Amino acid sequence: VAPNLELKSTFYDRKRLALSASAGFLTGTILQTDNSKVRYFLMPISLAASVRINSDVSVHLGTRFTAVTGGANAQSGGDQIEGGLVIDFMQLWGMAEWRLSRVVAFTFTLRWVPYVSDAIVNGSLGGTNPTADLRLAVNTDEFKNAFAVVPGFVFSWERANIRLGVGYSSFFVEGFFLALPGEVLHNISPEFDVFVRF
């Protein structure tokens, strides 16, 4: 279970242009088989603009900044190992939407990561005398300039939307607001989202 919250506001919506902003957080703990724990906390902040070209075609543009912090602790023999991680992502995206019917729309999405900070790792090793501290800067070049080109379809009903798509290059993990290198899924970039309105 990963508790999360996102607040979104459309602060401008007139004629053919709509502007919105959102912010939220996602947090959780991953338990490993050796009883070690990995904790994470993500805070995404987004801005988006939508332009209605006509009744069937619209264009959506946006940017998202995600701050990621994490921590871990583990027991190895008589040593207690603790550490923390900090990394920031910025993502730009654009989507063209062509409504084919009241229910079905074709979409074409571009995603790009122009900025990823180096991952800063702080850690300590207990059980030694004295306790050993470390600080590392991990290179994140494989994440920089990650991109994806994803055609797909959106199905819209009164209480639910489903988005399906398959594209090329990096995999953008929508629920976690992050991107993974294309090699992870052999440069296949799937998209699957379900939205339910109550």
Salt bridges, closest charged atoms under 4 A:
ASP13 OD1 - ARG52 NH2 3.21
GLU97 OE1 - HIS60 NE2 3.02
GLU97 OE2 - ARG99 NH2 3.17
ASP118 OD1 - LYS144 NZ 3.82
ASP141 OD1 - LYS144 NZ 3.39
GLU174 OE2 - ARG64 NH1 3.83
GLU174 OE1 - ARG111 NH2 3.32
GLU191 OE2 - ARG111 NE 2.98
GLU191 OE1 - ARG163 NE 3.70
ASP193 OD2 - ARG163 NH2 2.37
